[in-house]
Amino acid sequence: MNIMISNSSDEPIYLQIVNQLKEQIIQGELAEAQSLPSIRNLAKQLKISVITTKRAYDELEREGFIVTVAGKGSYVAAMNKEMFREAKVKMIEEKMTEAIHTAKLAGITLEELQDMLKIIYEGW
């Protein structure tokens, strides 16, 4: 498990943890039933507050990415990757709709927008 915290990010630290762990779970870097560091150990490793790590774990549990067993710890939950993918597709559609609206206001053609998308996509 590898988590990088950026103090210069506009994103709260707990969300940085949540998003990075979600990504690692989705990519298969963290396997189903894999044990996660305790809240205290993760806070110590990242040099952050225990409250912040607890908030991140609580959010991950609420979203179904991890499960916590009292006295045993937290583990990667079995998850339906198709449902998660569908949620991401919906989010992308919403952002693309906003981008298209902005492009039309700026007089950008579909072809120009497609070129931009291709350049950005290939840059990743």
Buried (B, 14 or more C-beta within 10 A) or exposed (E): BEBEEEEEEEEEBBBBBBBBBBEBBBEEEBEEEBEBBBBEEBBEEBEBEBEBBBBBBBBBBEBEBBBBEEEEBBBBBEBEEEEBEEEEEEEEEEEEEEBEEEBEEEEBEEEEBEEEEEEEEEEE
